[in-house]
């Protein structure tokens, strides 16, 4: 019944065996045998794979495959290297682990018209390790509208035609042809040991017979009906008492349907397909059976779609993903009825400048405007500013936070920067007066307690006032830089600007240190992308062209080219990064940070002497002074915020990214060691200092209303 001799599949020879070498030599000597030898090109392609294959795979002995129906001998890579190269483009839609799971599946296909497309799709994807193909019929010219065979196959059994084609795709894929089809006597043997059966018979009684025996053996059945993409799944492995065809035919048996004419079978066919769900053209055609047409019509495109949908269902089954019993329609005609023009792409390379805040001229409002111009993580602006008759107060806005702002440490850095700006503006407008920082009460737990109160007076500070215009012009510049050597005198100036405000500045200029820091910061970025909450908040900060940019980060300020913007539009999707996390991939997610740090002239860290809120506040004051001084020295400045920046305890890191706690702890310690941060110290922020052209745009700020 089957073909144990294997004449419907290729015969494989290994020339390391003497008898195989002799057989190959004899075949090559035959004048009617065609020899195809591209083994060098195959090996070259194998060596070019990324990542590189192991030496054992690269050096695997090749095979010769003989195809008797073509009288052809083909030189192919050995089984493991052949599979690795042939399936390379499956990755990562099918992972290596999933491919191994699928290799253990044995699938049967009954009916090789629609079933031919199914079998080929399974072979192309290597969605199973073995196939049994059953059909008693031979290929007729009328089959070539939907069976992807050729005129050379006319008169050949359909199961044999499919077996030939599969063997020509992959000589190592185990396939057997049952050219006598299956009957009541042989269906049990055909199904024995199968994991799944695909039923694509024309015969209604055979459809029922396959299901009867499959249900008895607990084998799931798939069927694709090539009208409006109808796919049926019957999980008899999970539901041994499930009624056939979902109960649509009631109590029915294969014997009760045997011998019926096409007209007599019509009620049962309609019961399966659903008279109300048929495409209008198939419905009209069924009325004409035995009158103007002999049987129901099928289109090649619909059949190929069926092959794709069944292959997808087999993948889900073989890899343990959800595949319940039921049915679904994958209706391309209906989908095409929904054609619509996509939203037009907006040019993101415009370089129009944007203003900061409002242009109120009063001294008090100028101070508020300056406070709002301060930098903050994700441009969240976590402050609330009020102006009274004789003072200005800055409060923490606890609603403008994120997971990375652990214990509001990042917010207090921003508040310190806002206070520095307000003090500079007050000095410039000669209304400088006494300042109270962290008075009575807790500004975190009590929103009525200000972080800082600045009383207006008549004082002035010429040094502070001289920084006013430069403070308002301060900007984040994410452009790639040109590496230049930084002289010790410049480093000394930067270090002094941090000391002046009670902090310490640690500066890296050694190229090896910068490269190491680049890897650590890139690894942190990867974690940020792959951790759902961090990813969601990061993408929530990005403002695409046309969106409100008064908060968040204008996508144009990222200074990405078209390719990187396209990549960002993909990895902004949580389902994409979740898939990368599941595969433990995504090494390229930190490339932008790595490249930019490596293009820097220096990396500077503002180091503070404790982890209290007041310490981070003072760190923010120092940060703003360092930033402005850095721009005075000709640097383009970009803040760099690794995930672990404000996670000073292990529990902080555990809460930030529970799947990556160990990795973050190692990165954090390594970065602290690079900057020489002592146990009692912490980082307020890291700045990338480069020599680069001006940024394309500046970040905007929320418009403010002076509260009193």
C-alpha positions as CSV (number, residue, x, y, z in Angstrom):
1,X,0.0,0.0,0.0
2,X,2.8,2.4,1.0
3,X,6.0,2.8,-0.9
4,X,8.7,1.2,1.4
5,X,11.2,1.1,-1.4
6,X,11.3,4.9,-1.5
7,X,11.0,5.2,-5.2
8,X,8.9,8.3,-4.8
9,X,11.6,10.1,-2.8
10,X,15.2,10.7,-3.4
11,X,17.8,8.1,-2.7
12,X,20.7,9.5,-0.6
13,X,24.3,8.4,-0.9
14,X,27.2,9.1,1.5
15,X,30.5,8.8,-0.4
16,X,32.4,7.9,2.8
17,X,30.8,4.5,2.5
18,X,32.4,2.4,-0.2
19,X,29.2,1.0,-1.6
20,X,27.6,4.5,-1.8
21,X,30.7,5.9,-3.5
22,X,30.5,3.1,-6.1
23,X,26.8,3.7,-6.7
24,X,27.5,7.4,-7.2
25,X,30.3,6.7,-9.7
26,X,28.1,4.4,-11.7
27,X,25.3,6.9,-11.8
28,X,27.7,9.7,-12.9
29,X,28.9,7.4,-15.7
30,X,25.5,6.8,-17.1
31,X,24.9,9.0,-20.2
32,X,21.2,9.5,-19.3
33,X,21.9,10.8,-15.8
34,X,22.1,14.5,-15.2
35,X,24.5,15.7,-12.6
36,X,24.0,18.9,-10.6
37,X,26.9,19.9,-8.4
38,X,26.7,23.3,-6.7
39,X,28.2,22.1,-3.4
40,X,30.9,24.9,-3.4
41,X,28.2,27.6,-3.6
42,X,26.2,25.9,-0.9
43,X,29.2,25.8,1.4
44,X,30.0,29.4,0.7
45,X,26.4,30.4,1.6
46,X,26.7,28.2,4.8
47,X,29.9,30.0,5.8
48,X,28.2,33.4,5.3
49,X,25.4,32.8,7.8
50,X,25.0,35.0,10.8
51,X,25.9,33.9,13.4
52,X,28.7,31.7,12.0
53,X,28.0,28.0,12.1
54,X,30.0,25.7,14.3
55,X,33.0,24.0,12.7
56,X,31.3,20.6,13.0
57,X,28.4,21.9,10.9
58,X,30.6,23.7,8.4
59,X,32.7,20.5,7.9
60,X,29.8,18.1,7.7
61,X,30.2,15.6,4.9
62,X,27.9,16.3,1.9
63,X,25.5,13.8,0.3
64,X,24.4,12.9,-3.2
65,X,20.6,12.7,-3.8
66,X,19.4,10.7,-6.8
67,X,15.9,11.4,-8.2
68,X,14.9,8.5,-10.4
69,X,11.9,10.3,-11.9
70,X,14.3,13.0,-13.2
71,X,17.2,10.7,-13.8
72,X,19.2,13.3,-11.9
73,X,22.0,13.3,-9.3
74,X,22.3,16.3,-7.0
75,X,25.2,17.2,-4.7
76,X,23.8,18.6,-1.4
77,X,25.0,19.6,2.0
78,X,24.8,17.0,4.8
79,X,21.5,16.7,6.6
80,X,22.3,19.1,9.5
81,X,24.1,21.8,7.4
82,X,21.4,21.5,4.7
83,X,18.7,22.1,7.2
84,X,20.6,25.0,8.8
85,X,21.1,26.8,5.5
86,X,17.7,26.0,3.9
87,X,15.8,27.2,7.0
88,X,17.9,30.2,7.8
89,X,15.3,32.6,6.5
90,X,12.7,31.0,8.8
91,X,14.4,32.7,11.7
92,X,13.0,34.4,13.8
93,X,9.4,33.7,12.7
94,X,10.2,30.2,13.7
95,X,12.9,29.9,16.3
96,X,15.5,27.2,16.4
97,X,13.8,25.6,19.4
98,X,10.4,25.7,17.7
99,X,11.9,24.2,14.6
100,X,13.2,21.3,16.7
101,X,9.8,20.8,18.2
102,X,8.2,20.7,14.7
103,X,10.8,18.2,13.5
104,X,9.2,15.6,15.8
105,X,5.8,15.9,14.2
106,X,4.4,13.4,11.7
107,X,1.5,14.7,9.7
108,X,-0.8,12.9,7.3
109,X,-2.5,14.6,4.4
110,X,-5.5,12.9,2.7
111,X,-6.5,14.4,-0.6
112,X,-3.7,15.9,-2.7
113,X,-5.5,18.7,-4.7
114,X,-5.9,21.3,-2.0
115,X,-3.7,18.9,0.1
116,X,-0.8,19.4,-2.4
117,X,-0.5,23.1,-1.4
118,X,-0.7,22.2,2.3
119,X,2.0,19.5,1.9
120,X,4.3,21.9,0.1
121,X,3.8,24.7,2.6
122,X,4.6,22.3,5.4
123,X,7.8,21.2,3.5
124,X,8.9,24.7,2.8
125,X,8.7,25.7,6.4
126,X,9.9,22.2,7.6
127,X,6.8,22.4,9.9
128,X,7.0,18.6,10.4
129,X,9.6,15.9,10.3
130,X,7.6,13.3,8.3
131,X,4.6,13.3,6.0
132,X,2.2,10.6,4.7
133,X,0.3,11.6,1.5
134,X,-2.7,9.6,0.4
135,X,-4.7,10.0,-2.8
136,X,-5.9,7.3,-5.2
137,X,-6.5,9.8,-8.1
138,X,-4.1,10.8,-10.9
139,X,-3.3,14.3,-12.0
140,X,-5.6,15.5,-14.8
141,X,-5.2,18.6,-16.9
142,X,-8.2,20.1,-15.2
143,X,-6.3,19.9,-11.9
144,X,-3.6,22.4,-13.0
145,X,-5.8,25.4,-12.2
146,X,-5.2,24.7,-8.5
147,X,-2.5,22.0,-8.1
148,X,1.0,23.6,-8.4
149,X,2.3,20.7,-10.6
150,X,3.1,20.7,-14.3
151,X,2.2,19.1,-17.6
152,X,5.1,16.7,-17.0
153,X,3.0,15.2,-14.1
154,X,-0.2,14.5,-16.0
155,X,-1.3,11.0,-15.5
156,X,0.9,10.5,-12.4
157,X,-0.8,9.8,-9.0
158,X,-1.4,13.0,-7.1
159,X,0.2,11.7,-3.9
160,X,3.3,10.7,-5.9
161,X,3.4,14.1,-7.6
162,X,3.4,15.8,-4.2
163,X,6.0,13.4,-2.8
164,X,8.3,14.1,-5.7
165,X,8.0,17.8,-5.2
166,X,8.6,17.7,-1.5
167,X,11.7,15.5,-2.0
168,X,13.0,18.0,-4.5
169,X,12.7,20.7,-1.9
170,X,14.3,18.7,0.9
171,X,15.7,15.2,0.2
172,X,16.1,14.6,4.0
173,X,12.4,15.2,4.8
174,X,10.8,11.8,5.3
175,X,7.7,11.5,3.1
176,X,5.8,8.4,2.0
177,X,3.1,8.2,-0.7
178,X,-0.1,6.1,-0.5
179,X,-1.1,6.1,-4.2
180,X,-4.1,3.8,-3.5
181,X,-5.5,6.4,-1.1
182,X,-7.2,5.3,2.1
183,X,-10.2,3.1,2.5
184,X,-12.2,1.7,5.4
185,X,-9.7,-1.1,5.5
186,X,-6.6,1.0,5.4
187,X,-7.5,4.2,7.2
188,X,-6.3,2.7,10.5
189,X,-2.8,1.9,9.1
190,X,-2.6,5.3,7.6
191,X,-3.3,7.1,10.8
192,X,-1.2,4.9,13.0
193,X,1.4,7.0,14.8
194,X,0.4,10.3,13.2
195,X,0.3,13.4,15.4
196,X,-2.1,15.3,13.2
197,X,-4.1,14.7,10.0
198,X,-5.1,17.2,7.3
199,X,-8.2,16.2,5.5
200,X,-8.8,17.6,2.0
201,X,-10.9,14.9,0.3
202,X,-13.5,15.6,-2.3
203,X,-15.5,12.6,-1.1
204,X,-17.9,13.4,1.7
205,X,-18.1,9.9,3.0
206,X,-14.2,9.8,3.2
207,X,-14.3,13.1,5.1
208,X,-16.4,11.5,7.7
209,X,-14.4,8.2,7.7
210,X,-11.2,10.1,8.4
211,X,-12.8,11.9,11.3
212,X,-14.4,8.8,12.7
213,X,-11.0,7.0,12.9
214,X,-9.1,10.1,14.0
215,X,-11.5,10.6,16.9
216,X,-11.2,7.0,17.9
217,X,-7.4,7.4,18.0
218,X,-7.4,10.9,19.5
219,X,-5.8,12.6,16.5
220,X,-6.6,16.2,15.7
221,X,-8.0,17.0,12.2
222,X,-7.5,20.2,10.2
223,X,-9.5,21.1,7.0
224,X,-9.3,24.1,4.8
225,X,-12.2,24.7,2.5
226,X,-11.1,27.0,-0.3
227,X,-14.1,29.3,-0.2
228,X,-13.7,32.5,1.8
229,X,-10.7,30.9,3.5
230,X,-12.6,28.6,5.8
231,X,-10.4,26.7,8.2
232,X,-11.7,24.0,10.6
233,X,-9.9,22.6,13.6
234,X,-11.2,19.6,15.5
235,X,-9.1,18.7,18.5
236,X,-10.0,15.1,19.1
237,X,-6.8,14.7,21.1
238,X,-8.3,17.1,23.7
239,X,-12.0,16.3,23.2
240,X,-12.4,12.6,22.5
241,X,-16.2,12.9,22.4
242,X,-16.4,15.9,20.2
243,X,-19.0,15.6,17.5
244,X,-17.7,15.4,13.9
245,X,-17.7,18.7,12.0
246,X,-18.5,20.5,15.2
247,X,-21.9,18.8,15.2
248,X,-23.1,20.6,12.1
249,X,-24.3,17.4,10.5
250,X,-25.8,15.9,13.6
251,X,-25.4,12.1,13.9
252,X,-23.8,11.0,10.7
253,X,-21.6,8.1,9.6
254,X,-19.4,7.4,6.6
255,X,-21.5,4.4,5.6
256,X,-24.7,6.4,5.5
257,X,-23.1,8.8,2.9
258,X,-21.5,6.2,0.7
259,X,-22.9,6.0,-2.9
260,X,-24.8,9.3,-2.8
261,X,-24.7,11.5,-5.9
262,X,-23.3,15.0,-5.8
263,X,-26.9,16.4,-5.7
264,X,-27.8,14.1,-2.8
265,X,-24.7,15.1,-0.9
266,X,-25.5,18.8,-1.3
267,X,-27.5,19.2,2.0
268,X,-24.6,17.8,3.9
269,X,-22.1,20.0,2.1
270,X,-24.1,23.0,2.9
271,X,-24.4,21.9,6.5
272,X,-20.5,21.9,6.6
273,X,-19.9,25.1,4.7
274,X,-22.9,27.1,6.0
275,X,-25.3,28.1,3.3
276,X,-25.4,31.7,4.6
277,X,-21.6,32.0,4.7
278,X,-20.8,30.9,1.2
279,X,-19.3,33.3,-1.3
280,X,-22.0,34.4,-3.8
281,X,-20.1,32.8,-6.6
282,X,-19.8,29.4,-4.9
283,X,-23.4,29.5,-3.8
284,X,-24.5,30.2,-7.4
285,X,-22.2,27.4,-8.7
286,X,-23.6,24.8,-6.3
287,X,-27.0,25.3,-7.8
288,X,-25.5,24.5,-11.3
289,X,-23.8,21.2,-10.3
290,X,-24.7,18.4,-12.8
291,X,-26.3,21.0,-15.0
292,X,-23.7,23.4,-16.3
293,X,-20.8,22.3,-14.2
294,X,-19.8,18.9,-12.9
295,X,-18.6,19.8,-9.4
296,X,-17.9,22.8,-7.2
297,X,-15.2,25.3,-8.4
298,X,-11.9,26.0,-6.8
299,X,-9.3,28.6,-7.5
300,X,-5.5,28.2,-7.3
301,X,-5.1,31.4,-5.2
302,X,-7.7,30.2,-2.7
303,X,-6.0,26.8,-2.5
304,X,-2.5,28.4,-1.9
305,X,-4.1,30.5,0.8
306,X,-5.4,27.3,2.3
307,X,-1.9,25.8,2.3
308,X,-0.6,28.8,4.2
309,X,-3.4,28.8,6.8
310,X,-3.1,25.1,7.5
311,X,0.7,25.4,7.8
312,X,0.2,28.2,10.3
313,X,-2.2,26.0,12.3
314,X,0.3,23.1,12.3
315,X,3.0,25.4,13.6
316,X,0.8,26.5,16.5
317,X,0.0,22.9,17.3
318,X,3.6,21.7,17.0
319,X,5.0,24.4,19.2
320,X,2.4,24.1,21.9
321,X,0.6,27.4,21.2
322,X,-3.1,27.9,21.5
323,X,-5.1,26.0,18.8
324,X,-8.6,25.2,20.1
325,X,-11.3,23.4,18.2
326,X,-13.4,25.7,16.0
327,X,-13.4,27.5,12.7
328,X,-12.3,30.8,11.2
329,X,-12.6,32.5,7.9
330,X,-9.5,34.1,6.3
331,X,-11.5,36.0,3.6
332,X,-9.2,37.9,1.3
333,X,-12.0,39.3,-0.8
334,X,-13.6,40.8,2.3
335,X,-10.2,42.1,3.4
336,X,-9.6,43.8,0.1
337,X,-13.0,45.5,0.4
338,X,-11.3,47.4,3.3
339,X,-8.5,48.9,1.2
340,X,-7.7,52.4,2.3
341,X,-4.9,54.8,1.8
342,X,-2.4,54.8,4.7
343,X,-1.8,58.0,6.7
344,X,0.7,60.1,4.8
345,X,4.3,60.1,6.1
346,X,5.4,63.5,7.4
347,X,8.9,64.7,6.6
348,X,10.8,64.4,9.9
349,X,14.0,66.0,8.7
350,X,12.7,69.6,9.0
351,X,15.0,71.8,11.1
352,X,12.6,74.5,12.2
353,X,13.5,75.8,15.7
354,X,10.9,75.9,18.5
355,X,10.7,78.3,21.3
356,X,10.7,77.6,25.0
357,X,7.9,78.7,27.2
358,X,6.1,82.0,26.9
359,X,7.5,85.5,26.4
360,X,6.1,87.3,29.4
361,X,8.4,90.2,30.3
362,X,7.7,90.7,34.0
363,X,10.6,89.7,36.2
364,X,8.6,87.2,38.2
365,X,7.3,85.5,35.1
366,X,10.8,85.5,33.6
367,X,12.0,83.5,36.7
368,X,9.1,81.0,36.2
369,X,9.9,80.7,32.5
370,X,13.6,80.0,33.4
371,X,12.5,77.3,35.9
372,X,10.4,75.6,33.2
373,X,13.4,75.6,30.8
374,X,15.2,73.1,33.0
375,X,16.0,69.6,31.8
376,X,14.1,66.6,33.1
377,X,13.9,62.9,32.4
378,X,11.8,62.3,29.3
379,X,11.0,66.0,29.4
380,X,8.4,65.1,32.1
381,X,8.7,68.5,33.9
382,X,7.9,67.1,37.3
383,X,7.3,70.4,39.0
384,X,4.6,72.9,39.9
385,X,5.5,76.6,40.3
386,X,3.6,79.2,42.2
387,X,4.3,83.0,42.4
388,X,3.1,85.0,45.4
389,X,3.4,88.7,46.1
390,X,7.0,88.3,47.3
391,X,8.1,84.8,46.6
392,X,8.3,81.9,44.2
393,X,7.8,78.3,45.2
394,X,8.6,75.1,43.4
395,X,6.8,71.9,44.3
396,X,7.2,68.3,43.3
397,X,4.5,67.1,40.9
398,X,4.3,63.3,41.8
399,X,2.1,62.5,38.9
400,X,4.8,63.3,36.4
401,X,7.0,60.3,37.2
402,X,8.0,57.0,35.7
403,X,9.4,53.6,36.8
404,X,13.0,54.8,36.2
405,X,12.4,57.7,38.6
406,X,12.9,55.5,41.6
407,X,11.7,57.2,44.8
408,X,11.5,60.4,42.8
409,X,15.3,60.7,42.7
410,X,15.3,61.7,39.1
411,X,12.5,64.2,39.8
412,X,14.6,65.9,42.5
413,X,17.5,66.2,40.1
414,X,15.1,68.0,37.7
415,X,13.8,70.2,40.5
416,X,17.4,71.1,41.4
417,X,18.0,72.2,37.8
418,X,14.8,74.2,37.8
419,X,15.9,76.0,41.0
420,X,19.3,76.8,39.5
421,X,17.6,78.3,36.4
422,X,15.2,80.3,38.6
423,X,18.1,81.6,40.7
424,X,20.0,82.7,37.5
425,X,16.9,84.5,36.2
426,X,16.3,86.2,39.5
427,X,19.9,87.4,39.6
428,X,19.7,88.7,36.0
429,X,16.5,90.6,36.9
430,X,17.9,91.8,40.2
431,X,15.2,90.3,42.3
432,X,17.5,87.8,44.1
433,X,16.6,87.2,47.7
434,X,16.8,84.6,50.5
435,X,16.2,80.9,49.6
436,X,14.8,78.1,51.8
437,X,15.3,74.6,50.5
438,X,13.4,71.7,52.1
439,X,11.8,73.6,54.9
440,X,9.5,72.0,57.4
441,X,7.6,69.0,56.2
442,X,8.0,66.4,53.5
443,X,7.5,67.6,49.9
444,X,7.0,64.0,48.7
445,X,4.2,62.9,51.0
446,X,2.6,66.4,51.4
447,X,2.0,68.2,48.2
448,X,1.5,71.5,50.1
449,X,5.1,71.5,51.2
450,X,7.4,73.3,48.6
451,X,10.8,71.8,47.7
452,X,12.2,75.3,47.5
453,X,11.0,78.8,48.3
454,X,12.7,81.8,46.7
455,X,11.9,85.2,48.3
456,X,12.1,88.1,45.9
457,X,14.5,90.9,47.0
458,X,16.7,93.5,45.4
459,X,19.8,91.4,45.3
460,X,22.0,90.7,42.3
461,X,24.8,88.3,41.5
462,X,26.8,89.3,38.4
463,X,28.4,85.8,37.9
464,X,25.0,84.1,38.0
465,X,23.4,86.9,35.9
466,X,26.1,86.4,33.2
467,X,24.8,82.9,32.7
468,X,21.2,84.0,32.0
469,X,21.2,83.9,28.2
470,X,23.4,80.8,28.1
471,X,21.0,79.1,30.5
472,X,18.0,79.9,28.3
473,X,19.9,78.6,25.3
474,X,20.9,75.3,26.9
475,X,19.9,72.4,24.7
476,X,20.1,68.6,24.5
477,X,22.1,67.5,21.5
478,X,21.9,63.9,20.5
479,X,23.8,64.2,17.2
480,X,26.7,61.8,16.6
481,X,29.9,63.6,17.4
482,X,33.5,63.8,16.0
483,X,36.0,62.6,18.6
484,X,38.5,65.2,19.8
485,X,41.0,65.1,22.6
486,X,39.9,67.0,25.7
487,X,42.7,68.9,27.5
488,X,43.2,68.7,31.2
489,X,42.5,72.4,31.6
490,X,39.0,72.0,30.2
491,X,38.4,69.1,32.5
492,X,39.4,71.2,35.4
493,X,36.9,73.9,34.5
494,X,34.1,71.3,34.3
495,X,35.1,69.8,37.6
496,X,35.1,73.2,39.3
497,X,31.6,73.9,38.0
498,X,30.4,70.8,39.8
499,X,32.3,71.6,43.0
500,X,30.9,75.1,43.1
501,X,27.4,73.6,43.6
502,X,28.4,70.9,46.1
503,X,28.9,67.9,43.8
504,X,31.8,66.1,42.2
505,X,32.4,65.5,38.5
506,X,34.0,62.3,37.2
507,X,35.1,62.5,33.6
508,X,36.1,59.7,31.2
509,X,38.2,60.5,28.2
510,X,40.2,57.3,27.7
511,X,38.9,55.5,24.5
512,X,39.0,52.1,26.2
513,X,36.9,53.5,29.2
514,X,34.5,55.1,26.8
515,X,34.1,51.9,24.9
516,X,33.4,49.9,28.1
517,X,30.9,52.6,29.2
518,X,29.3,52.4,25.8
519,X,28.7,48.6,26.2
520,X,27.3,49.0,29.7
521,X,24.9,51.8,28.6
522,X,23.9,49.8,25.5
523,X,23.1,46.8,27.6
524,X,20.9,49.0,29.8
525,X,19.0,50.3,26.8
526,X,18.4,46.7,25.7
527,X,16.8,46.0,29.1
528,X,14.7,49.1,28.9
529,X,13.3,48.0,25.5
530,X,12.7,44.4,26.7
531,X,11.0,45.2,30.0
532,X,7.3,45.8,29.3
533,X,6.6,48.7,31.7
534,X,9.9,50.5,30.9
535,X,9.3,50.1,27.2
536,X,5.8,51.4,27.4
537,X,6.9,54.4,29.4
538,X,9.9,55.1,27.0
539,X,7.7,54.9,23.9
540,X,5.1,57.1,25.7
541,X,7.8,59.8,26.0
542,X,8.4,60.0,22.2
543,X,6.3,62.6,20.4
544,X,5.9,61.9,16.7
545,X,5.5,64.6,14.1
546,X,2.1,66.1,14.5
547,X,1.7,65.3,18.2
548,X,1.9,67.7,21.1
549,X,5.5,68.2,21.9
550,X,5.1,70.5,24.9
551,X,6.1,67.5,27.0
552,X,8.0,64.3,26.1
553,X,10.7,64.0,23.5
554,X,10.2,65.3,19.9
555,X,11.2,62.4,17.7
556,X,13.1,64.8,15.5
557,X,15.4,65.6,18.4
558,X,16.6,61.9,18.4
559,X,18.5,62.8,15.3
560,X,17.7,59.5,13.6
561,X,18.1,58.9,9.9
562,X,15.3,57.3,7.9
563,X,16.6,53.8,8.6
564,X,16.7,54.2,12.3
565,X,13.3,55.9,12.4
566,X,11.9,53.0,10.5
567,X,13.4,50.6,13.1
568,X,12.0,52.8,15.9
569,X,8.6,52.5,14.4
570,X,8.9,48.7,14.7
571,X,10.4,48.5,18.2
572,X,7.9,51.0,19.6
573,X,5.5,48.1,19.4
574,X,5.3,46.1,22.7
575,X,4.5,42.8,20.9
576,X,7.7,43.1,18.9
577,X,9.9,43.7,21.9
578,X,8.0,41.0,23.9
579,X,8.9,38.6,21.2
580,X,12.6,39.6,21.3
581,X,12.5,39.2,25.0
582,X,11.1,35.7,24.7
583,X,13.8,34.8,22.2
584,X,16.5,36.4,24.4
585,X,17.6,38.5,21.5
586,X,17.6,42.3,20.8
587,X,21.4,42.9,21.1
588,X,21.0,45.7,18.5
589,X,18.6,47.6,20.7
590,X,21.4,49.5,22.3
591,X,23.3,50.3,19.1
592,X,22.3,54.0,19.0
593,X,23.6,54.6,22.5
594,X,26.7,52.6,21.9
595,X,27.5,54.4,18.7
596,X,26.9,57.9,20.2
597,X,28.9,57.2,23.3
598,X,31.8,55.9,21.1
599,X,31.6,59.1,19.0
600,X,31.9,61.3,22.2
601,X,35.0,63.2,23.3
602,X,34.2,62.5,27.0
603,X,31.6,61.1,29.3
604,X,31.0,63.1,32.5
605,X,29.1,61.9,35.7
606,X,27.7,64.3,38.3
607,X,28.5,62.5,41.6
608,X,26.7,63.3,44.8
609,X,27.6,62.4,48.4
610,X,24.4,60.6,49.4
611,X,21.0,59.2,48.3
612,X,18.6,61.5,50.1
613,X,16.2,63.7,48.2
614,X,18.2,66.7,49.2
615,X,21.4,65.1,47.7
616,X,19.7,64.5,44.4
617,X,18.3,68.1,44.5
618,X,21.8,69.5,45.0
619,X,23.0,67.1,42.2
620,X,20.5,68.7,39.9
621,X,21.8,72.2,40.7
622,X,25.3,71.1,40.0
623,X,24.2,69.3,36.8
624,X,22.7,72.5,35.3
625,X,25.9,74.4,36.1
626,X,28.1,71.7,34.5
627,X,25.8,71.5,31.5
628,X,26.0,75.3,30.8
629,X,29.7,75.3,31.4
630,X,30.2,72.4,29.1
631,X,28.4,74.3,26.3
632,X,30.6,77.3,27.1
633,X,33.6,75.0,26.5
634,X,32.3,74.1,23.0
635,X,30.7,70.7,23.8
636,X,27.4,69.3,22.6
637,X,25.7,67.8,25.6
638,X,23.3,64.9,25.9
639,X,22.1,63.4,29.2
640,X,22.3,59.6,29.4
641,X,20.0,57.8,31.8
642,X,20.7,54.1,32.2
643,X,17.8,52.1,33.7
644,X,19.8,51.6,36.9
645,X,20.7,55.2,37.4
646,X,18.3,55.8,40.3
647,X,18.1,52.2,41.4
648,X,20.5,52.3,44.3
649,X,19.4,49.2,46.1
650,X,18.9,45.7,44.9
651,X,15.2,45.9,45.6
652,X,15.0,49.0,43.3
653,X,16.5,47.0,40.5
654,X,14.2,44.1,41.2
655,X,11.2,46.4,40.9
656,X,12.5,48.1,37.7
657,X,13.2,44.9,35.7
658,X,12.6,41.7,37.6
659,X,13.8,39.5,34.7
660,X,17.1,41.4,34.4
661,X,18.0,42.3,38.0
662,X,21.3,40.5,38.0
663,X,22.3,42.0,34.7
664,X,21.4,45.6,35.8
665,X,23.3,45.1,39.1
666,X,26.4,44.1,37.2
667,X,26.1,47.0,34.8
668,X,25.5,49.5,37.5
669,X,28.5,48.4,39.6
670,X,30.8,48.3,36.5
671,X,29.8,51.9,35.6
672,X,30.3,53.1,39.2
673,X,33.7,51.5,39.1
674,X,34.6,53.2,35.8
675,X,33.7,56.6,37.3
676,X,35.3,55.8,40.6
677,X,32.1,56.3,42.6
678,X,32.7,55.5,46.3
679,X,30.2,53.4,48.4
680,X,28.7,56.5,50.1
681,X,28.3,58.3,46.7
682,X,25.7,58.1,43.9
683,X,25.2,59.3,40.4
684,X,22.9,62.3,39.7
685,X,23.2,62.0,35.9
686,X,25.7,61.1,33.2
687,X,26.4,63.5,30.4
688,X,27.7,62.7,26.9
689,X,30.1,65.4,25.8
690,X,30.8,65.5,22.1
691,X,31.7,67.9,19.3
692,X,28.8,67.9,16.9
693,X,26.6,70.3,14.8
694,X,23.7,72.0,16.4
695,X,20.6,69.9,17.1
696,X,17.7,69.9,14.6
697,X,15.2,71.0,17.2
698,X,14.9,72.1,20.8
699,X,12.5,70.5,23.3
700,X,9.5,72.6,24.1
701,X,8.0,73.1,27.6
702,X,4.5,73.2,28.9
703,X,2.9,76.6,28.7
704,X,2.5,77.8,32.2
705,X,0.0,79.7,34.2
706,X,1.4,81.7,37.1
707,X,-0.4,80.4,40.2
708,X,-0.8,82.6,43.3
